[in-house]
Every structure is written in C-alpha cells, then in structure tokens.
Amino acid sequence: MVSLPIHSFIVFLLVLSVADQISAVNEPETEPVPAPWPEQFHAVLLMNKSGSLEIVDLWYDWVNGRNFNIIQKQLGKLSYDLEWNNGTSFYYTLDASKTCRTVHFEVGILRPNWLDGANYLGQRQVNRFLCNVWEKVEFLWYYEDVITNRPVQWIFYTGREAHVMTFEVGAVLEDEKWQAPVYCFHNDEKKSE
C-alpha cells in the first residue's frame, strides 16, 4: 500500500512534465525586435563596395537633429557628409578645392526606431558574432549582436557593406565641428532629391 502513493506521485510528476512540454510546443516563439539606436553615438565603420574601401567616422545625434559622416577613401580624399533633420545635407571637402554640394531630401536623418516594421530573417553568424538579422524595405539587411544588441553589420541591396568596428553609446562630437564651411552657403550647386 505504501508503494501506490509513491507510484501515483511519480505518475503525477510525469503528467505535469509532459503537459509543460506540450504547452511549450504550442506557444509561438516571439521574434526578436531590433533595438532602437541610441539617441547619440559614435561608430567607426569599414565600408566595402565591391572592393572600394572607406573608413567612415559616424556621429549620430538625434537629440540635436544631426548626423555626420567623415569619410576617408582608401588612399583618397577625406570628405564630409553632414546631414540635418530638416532634410538639408552638405557634401564637402576641407582641402584647397573647397568643393561643396548641398542637397535637400524630403526626410531628415534616420529616427532611432527606423528599423520598426523590419522583416526578421533569423540568426546568422557574422564576423564571429551571432546576429539577429532583419531586412528593411528590400533595401538593406541589418545584423545586430544577439547578446549586446549592438549593430555589427549592414548590407545595402547595392552590395555595399558596412562593418561596425567601434560603437560608443552617448559619445557626442563638439558643436563647433558640426558647422559646414562658409563656401557651402555661397555655392549655386543645390539639389533636391
């Protein structure tokens, strides 16, 4: 008679275990959501477009409505891409040529939640990081480290790849460095995109 209650207890535990496993199988797994970008950060990117290499010093400052890319082409010129949230972008050099092109886009800089609505593609191993991968409007694939939620890489549909080398949350470039040169404001070469 003593063995019956122990046997019943073991059967009860087995039934509970099986019920938990069945419940876990029936619950749909929720897909991860890409982390919003920090409102301010600095990143160094290695850009590769079919073997054409660049180092991009990226300063993102959503708080002040600005984004700045300082671009060093391999064995080439240093150029600047300064973008404002009002849609104005300045593409210029600081060398003797004093080139500057001003472009107005309908949208400003990327919002911190620009990846909302991206299509989740699963996990992939990229540059020794396990990443969640999303595709956004058939334009780019975004790779985010599973553990830290930091961006690792993004690939544009054109084949251009951005590899994130450093990512400093909260880093801010000094205000005086956000000013386009005066010759950008006297240049007749202005476009709307």
N, C-alpha and C positions, 0 to 999 in steps of 0.2 A: 504494500500500500504506500510506502514511502517513496518508491521509485516512480509512481504515477504522477505525483505533483511535480517532481523534477523533470520528468519527461514532458509533461504538459507545459512547463515553463520554457523548456528548450524549444518546443514546437511554437510556442507563442513568440519567442525571440526570432525564430526563423521567419515566421509570417510577417513580423514587423520589418525585418531586413528586406525581404522580397518586396513588400509594399513600398518601402522607401526607394528601392531601385526602380520599380515600375513608375513611381511618381517622378523620379529624376529623368527618366527616359521621356515621359510625356510633356515635361516642361520645356518650352522652346528656349534655346540659348539666346541671350540678348547679344546683339552685335555691339562691339565697342564703338564709341563715338570719338572722333578726333578732338584732341584737347584744343581749346581756343588758344590763339597766340597770346603771349603776354603783351600787355599794353605798351611795354618798352623793352627792347632787347637789342643786342649787338650780335651778329653772326658773321663768321668768315666762311665763304663758300668757294669751293673749287668748281668752276663751271667747265663743262666739256660739251662742245658742239662739233661732232664728227672730227674730233682731234684738235680743234681750235680751243686752246685753254685760256682761262681767265681766273684771276682771284678777285672775288667781289667782297668788299667790306660793306656789309649791310647794317644800316642803323634804322630800326623801326621805332617810331614814336607816335603811337595812336593818340596819346594824351594831347599832344600838340598838333596833330593832324599832318604828319610829315613822314617821309620815307626817303632814305638817302643811300644810293649805291655808288661806292667808289670802286671803279673797275680798272684793274691792271691786266691788260692783254699780255700774253706771253711774248717777251721781247718787243713789246709795242708801247703805244701811248697809254698814259694814265688819263682816264676820262671820268666824268661825273654825271650821275643821273639823279637829280633832285626832284622829288615829287611831293605835291601838296594835296591836301584833302579837297581843295576846291577844283581839282582836275587839272591844274597847271603843272607841267613838268618842264624842267630845264635840262638839256643835254649839252654839256660844255667841257672845254679843256681849260687848264690854267697856264698853258705854255704860251710861247710868243705868238702863236697863230690866233689866239683869242676867239676860238670858234664857240658859237652858242646857237642852239636851236630850241625854240620854245614851242611846246605842243600842248594843246588843251584836249583832254579826254572827257567824256561825259561823266565818268565816275572818278572818284578820288582814289586814295590808297586803299589797299585791302583792309577790310574790317578784321578785328581779332577772330571773329567767328566765321570767316569766309569759307570754311570747309563744311558748314552746316548743309545738310542735304547731299553730301558726297556719297557715292556708291561704295560700300565696303566690299573689298575683293579678297579678304582673308589675310593670312600671315605669310611673310616671306623672310628669308634670311638675306640681309643686305649688308655688305661690308662688315661682316662678323656681328651684326646686330639682328635680333629677332624683331621684326617690324609688323605692325598692322598697316595695311595698305588700303588707300581709298583712291577712287577715280572721280574727278570733278569735271562735269560737263564735257566729257570726251576731250578735254584739253590737257589735263595733266594727271599724273599718278603721284600720290603723296605718301611717303614712308615715314612712320612715326615709331620710335622705340617703344616696345611693349612695356618695359619696366619703368622708364623715366618720362615717357610721353613727349620727349624732345624730338623735333624733326631730325631725320637722318639724311633724307634724300628726297628730291622730287624730280620727275622726268616729264618734260613737255612733249606733246604729240609730235612736235617738230624734230624730236630726237635730242634736244638739249637736256643735259643732266646737271643738276645742282647737288653737290655733295657737301653736307654741313660739316665743317671742320671744327668750329667752336660755336657755342651758343650760350651767351651771357644774359640771363634774365635780369631786367632792371637797369642795364647799362644805358647811359644817355650821353650823346655827343654834345659838346659845349654849344650853346646857342649861336655864337658868332660864326661857327663853321657851317651853319645852315643857310647862309646868305649866298645866293647866286651872284656872280660877278656883275659889275655895273654894265658891262657891254652886252649882257643878255637883255637889258631893258632898252637898248638903243638899236637892236637888231631887227631888221624888217622881215626876217625869215620866221614867220609864225604859222603854225598849222593847227587845224582841229581834226581830231581823229574820232 
